[in-house]
C-alpha cells in the first residue's frame, strides 16, 4: 500500500477544478446561462463537461466571466470584451515569463 500523503489534494484550492454547474455559476455572477454560453461561443472560456454532458466551470473561468460581465455592463460588446480579456491574459503570462527570464542566474 502506498504511503498516504500528509496533505491530500484539495480540490477546493484548485482554481482549475470544474466545481460549478452552469446554473450555480450564473447565479454567482448575477447573469444568465445564455451569457455563459456566449462566452464559450466567443472562446473566452471552455467549460468542461460532466459525464452527463453538463457544463462545469472552474473558479478561474468564473473570474474571467466576471471580468467579461464588468466590461459588458460598462457598454462593451461581448465579442470585444472577450477579446480584451484574452489579450489581458496573454499579456499577464508574457510579463510573468519575462520576469522569470530576467531573474534567472546567467549561465556561464
NORURWO-V604875 format. One record per residue. N is the residue number from 1. PHI is phi in whole degrees, -180 to 180 (none if undefined). Layout:
# NORURWO-V604875
N;PHI
N;PHI
This chain:
# NORURWO-V604875
1;none
2;-68
3;-65
4;-79
5;-69
6;-72
7;-136
8;-65
9;-59
10;-108
11;-64
12;-68
13;-92
14;-88
15;-64
16;-100
17;-74
18;-77
19;-93
20;-111
21;-72
22;-60
23;-62
24;-67
25;-61
26;-62
27;-63
28;-63
29;-87
30;69
31;-133
32;-112
33;-58
34;-62
35;-63
36;-64
37;-63
38;-63
39;-63
40;-68
41;-63
42;-92
43;63
44;-78
45;-133
46;-124
47;-68
48;-77
49;-115
50;-74
51;-59
52;-84
53;90
54;-82
55;-69
56;-132
57;-115
58;-95
59;-63
60;-60
61;-63
62;-67
63;-64
64;-64
65;-64
66;-65
67;-64
68;-62
69;-63
70;-58
71;-66
72;-65
73;-62
74;-86
75;107
76;-79
77;-65
78;-60
79;-63
80;-68
81;-60
82;-62
83;-65
84;-59
85;-67
86;-61
87;-66
88;-61
89;-65
90;-65
91;-63
92;-60
93;-65
94;-63
95;-66
96;-63
97;-64
98;-59
99;-63
100;-60
101;-66
102;-77
103;-94
104;-69
105;-72
106;-66
107;-91
108;-101
